[in-house]
Amino acid sequence: NLLFLCSFNACKHNKACKEVYERIVNKGKSKKLALIAVANKLLKQSFAIAKSGRPYDETYVSILPR
């Protein structure tokens, strides 16, 4: 629940989360579904920050091959 509520604020201030939210809503999906996707994005970001031990960097790009 708390992560879902944080996704409202993240859509306004976090660039990556805002892009995810707008992309999903523009596809015609519900806003609630988009907020859940943003919550998932926040969770992934927080685990990456905790695992790496580095502070959040908005311009960071992963160098791992896909």
LOLUMMI-372254 format. One record per residue: residue number from 1; x, y, z of N, C-alpha, C in turn. Coordinates in Angstrom, 3 decimals. Atoms other than C-alpha are relative to their C-alpha. Layout:
REM residues N
+------+----------+----------+----------+----------+----------+----------+----------+----------+----------+
: tiza :      n.x :      n.y :      n.z :     ca.x :     ca.y :     ca.z :      c.x :      c.y :      c.z :
+------+----------+----------+----------+----------+----------+----------+----------+----------+----------+
:  NUM :        X :        Y :        Z :        X :        Y :        Z :        X :        Y :        Z :
...
+------+----------+----------+----------+----------+----------+----------+----------+----------+----------+
//
This chain:
REM residues 66
+------+----------+----------+----------+----------+----------+----------+----------+----------+----------+
: tiza :      n.x :      n.y :      n.z :     ca.x :     ca.y :     ca.z :      c.x :      c.y :      c.z :
+------+----------+----------+----------+----------+----------+----------+----------+----------+----------+
:    1 :    0.820 :   -1.197 :    0.000 :    0.000 :    0.000 :    0.000 :    0.860 :    1.255 :    0.000 :
:    2 :   -0.843 :   -1.186 :   -0.110 :    2.724 :    2.443 :    0.950 :    0.733 :    0.279 :   -1.309 :
:    3 :   -0.699 :   -0.169 :    1.271 :    4.629 :    1.855 :   -2.273 :   -0.940 :    0.555 :   -1.069 :
:    4 :    0.995 :   -0.505 :    0.947 :    1.450 :    2.465 :   -4.271 :   -0.241 :    1.493 :    0.238 :
:    5 :    0.206 :   -1.414 :   -0.309 :    0.928 :    5.775 :   -2.465 :    1.217 :    0.839 :   -0.392 :
:    6 :   -1.214 :   -0.708 :    0.410 :    4.538 :    6.756 :   -3.133 :    0.052 :    0.196 :   -1.514 :
:    7 :   -0.022 :   -0.107 :    1.460 :    3.963 :    6.191 :   -6.842 :   -0.710 :    1.261 :   -0.491 :
:    8 :    0.647 :   -1.260 :    0.373 :    1.645 :    9.233 :   -6.942 :    1.033 :    1.130 :   -0.038 :
:    9 :   -1.010 :   -1.039 :   -0.093 :    4.490 :   11.485 :   -5.842 :    1.129 :   -0.236 :   -1.001 :
:   10 :   -1.078 :    0.317 :    0.935 :    7.043 :    9.691 :   -8.017 :   -0.365 :    0.406 :   -1.424 :
:   11 :    0.431 :   -0.404 :    1.347 :    4.970 :   10.435 :  -11.120 :    0.226 :    1.485 :   -0.240 :
:   12 :   -0.214 :   -1.439 :    0.136 :    5.460 :   14.127 :  -10.425 :    1.481 :    0.371 :    0.004 :
:   13 :   -1.365 :   -0.452 :   -0.240 :    9.134 :   14.221 :   -9.417 :    1.090 :   -0.908 :   -0.559 :
:   14 :   -1.001 :    0.932 :    0.507 :   10.939 :   11.125 :  -10.768 :   -0.176 :   -0.133 :   -1.515 :
:   15 :    0.096 :   -0.027 :    1.467 :   11.691 :   11.409 :  -14.495 :   -0.306 :   -1.376 :   -0.590 :
:   16 :    0.199 :    1.347 :    0.539 :   11.884 :    7.656 :  -15.151 :   -1.407 :   -0.508 :    0.300 :
:   17 :    1.346 :    0.445 :   -0.375 :    8.645 :    6.978 :  -13.285 :   -1.067 :    0.757 :   -0.793 :
:   18 :    0.944 :   -0.804 :    0.772 :    6.877 :    9.805 :  -15.075 :   -0.114 :   -0.533 :   -1.431 :
:   19 :    0.006 :    0.541 :    1.355 :    7.879 :    8.346 :  -18.448 :   -0.769 :   -1.318 :   -0.069 :
:   20 :    0.712 :    1.277 :   -0.045 :    6.593 :    4.887 :  -17.477 :   -1.499 :    0.241 :    0.106 :
:   21 :    1.413 :   -0.303 :   -0.212 :    3.289 :    6.327 :  -16.251 :   -0.643 :    0.533 :   -1.280 :
:   22 :    0.572 :   -0.608 :    1.214 :    2.708 :    8.449 :  -19.374 :   -0.067 :   -0.995 :   -1.145 :
:   23 :   -0.003 :    0.990 :    1.080 :    3.661 :    5.616 :  -21.746 :   -1.169 :   -0.977 :    0.144 :
:   24 :    1.070 :    0.973 :   -0.215 :    1.165 :    3.218 :  -20.173 :   -1.377 :    0.641 :   -0.167 :
:   25 :    1.287 :   -0.682 :    0.131 :   -1.666 :    5.758 :  -19.954 :   -0.280 :    0.330 :   -1.464 :
:   26 :    0.181 :   -0.321 :    1.415 :   -1.093 :    6.791 :  -23.592 :   -0.365 :   -1.222 :   -0.834 :
:   27 :    0.401 :    1.228 :    0.688 :   -1.543 :    3.139 :  -24.610 :   -1.478 :   -0.318 :    0.221 :
:   28 :    1.416 :    0.219 :   -0.263 :   -5.088 :    3.359 :  -23.241 :   -0.266 :   -0.851 :    1.229 :
:   29 :    0.172 :    0.798 :   -1.220 :   -4.484 :    1.400 :  -20.042 :   -0.516 :    0.900 :    1.119 :
:   30 :    0.546 :   -0.778 :   -1.112 :   -6.034 :    2.465 :  -16.749 :    1.120 :    0.678 :    0.783 :
:   31 :   -0.972 :   -0.737 :   -0.792 :   -4.309 :    4.972 :  -14.506 :    0.460 :   -0.816 :    1.202 :
:   32 :   -0.372 :    0.837 :   -1.137 :   -4.352 :    2.492 :  -11.631 :    1.064 :   -1.009 :   -0.417 :
:   33 :   -0.996 :    0.932 :    0.510 :   -2.437 :   -0.039 :  -13.726 :    1.338 :    0.705 :   -0.193 :
:   34 :   -1.228 :   -0.767 :    0.199 :    0.084 :    2.663 :  -14.613 :    0.669 :    0.305 :    1.332 :
:   35 :   -0.567 :   -0.275 :   -1.320 :    0.534 :    3.544 :  -10.926 :    0.629 :   -1.252 :    0.605 :
:   36 :   -0.587 :    1.255 :   -0.477 :    1.173 :   -0.114 :  -10.109 :    1.332 :   -0.250 :   -0.706 :
:   37 :   -1.264 :    0.142 :    0.736 :    3.837 :   -0.182 :  -12.825 :    1.054 :    0.956 :    0.552 :
:   38 :   -0.922 :   -0.963 :   -0.600 :    5.388 :    2.936 :  -11.306 :    0.487 :   -0.511 :    1.355 :
:   39 :   -0.392 :    0.574 :   -1.286 :    5.376 :    1.251 :   -7.887 :    1.049 :   -1.095 :   -0.213 :
:   40 :   -0.981 :    1.041 :    0.331 :    7.225 :   -1.694 :   -9.466 :    1.338 :    0.629 :   -0.393 :
:   41 :   -1.209 :   -0.713 :    0.405 :    9.718 :    0.734 :  -11.021 :    0.726 :    0.550 :    1.229 :
:   42 :   -0.601 :   -0.508 :   -1.229 :   10.300 :    2.357 :   -7.612 :    0.677 :   -1.107 :    0.789 :
:   43 :   -0.563 :    1.137 :   -0.720 :   10.890 :   -1.034 :   -6.056 :    1.315 :   -0.447 :   -0.637 :
:   44 :   -1.223 :    0.383 :    0.705 :   13.450 :   -1.929 :   -8.718 :    1.116 :    1.023 :    0.213 :
:   45 :   -0.992 :   -1.042 :   -0.228 :   15.202 :    1.423 :   -8.302 :    0.563 :   -0.082 :    1.412 :
:   46 :   -0.455 :    0.034 :   -1.387 :   15.357 :    1.100 :   -4.524 :    0.903 :   -1.214 :    0.253 :
:   47 :   -0.865 :    1.166 :   -0.162 :   16.806 :   -2.432 :   -4.682 :    1.348 :    0.207 :   -0.695 :
:   48 :   -1.254 :   -0.267 :    0.701 :   19.405 :   -1.305 :   -7.230 :    0.883 :    0.947 :    0.814 :
:   49 :   -0.748 :   -0.943 :   -0.829 :   20.430 :    1.586 :   -4.959 :    0.561 :   -0.714 :    1.229 :
:   50 :   -0.445 :    0.723 :   -1.193 :   20.601 :   -0.678 :   -1.904 :    1.108 :   -0.995 :   -0.331 :
:   51 :   -0.977 :    1.013 :    0.386 :   22.584 :   -3.348 :   -3.760 :    1.345 :    0.621 :   -0.388 :
:   52 :   -1.239 :   -0.619 :    0.461 :   25.119 :   -0.993 :   -5.322 :    0.656 :    0.860 :    1.074 :
:   53 :   -0.536 :   -0.866 :   -1.037 :   25.516 :    1.270 :   -2.299 :    0.284 :    1.411 :   -0.474 :
:   54 :   -0.215 :   -1.334 :    0.558 :   25.638 :    4.333 :   -4.538 :   -1.257 :    0.849 :    0.205 :
:   55 :    1.188 :   -0.865 :   -0.080 :   23.359 :    7.360 :   -4.195 :   -0.738 :    0.004 :   -1.344 :
:   56 :    0.824 :   -0.028 :    1.209 :   20.549 :    7.799 :   -6.723 :    0.568 :    0.995 :   -1.002 :
:   57 :   -0.475 :   -0.854 :    1.081 :   21.728 :    9.210 :  -10.041 :   -0.986 :   -0.114 :   -1.145 :
:   58 :    1.037 :    0.005 :    1.029 :   19.039 :   10.185 :  -12.512 :    0.557 :   -0.291 :   -1.388 :
:   59 :   -0.588 :    0.178 :    1.330 :   21.435 :   10.021 :  -15.462 :    0.730 :   -1.341 :   -0.154 :
:   60 :   -0.712 :    1.282 :    0.043 :   22.836 :    6.554 :  -14.642 :   -0.578 :   -0.917 :   -1.074 :
:   61 :    0.402 :    0.966 :    1.014 :   22.752 :    4.039 :  -17.500 :    0.773 :   -1.288 :    0.259 :
:   62 :   -0.634 :    1.285 :   -0.256 :   23.453 :    0.359 :  -16.927 :    0.869 :   -0.399 :   -1.184 :
:   63 :   -0.893 :    0.436 :    1.065 :   26.367 :   -1.101 :  -18.880 :   -0.093 :   -1.497 :   -0.229 :
:   64 :    0.171 :    1.436 :    0.171 :   25.143 :   -4.667 :  -18.626 :   -0.585 :   -0.313 :   -1.375 :
:   65 :    0.566 :    0.367 :    1.310 :   24.513 :   -6.387 :  -21.981 :   -1.378 :   -0.607 :    0.166 :
:   66 :    1.370 :    0.527 :   -0.072 :   20.924 :   -7.317 :  -22.727 :   -0.116 :   -1.289 :   -0.732 :
+------+----------+----------+----------+----------+----------+----------+----------+----------+----------+
//
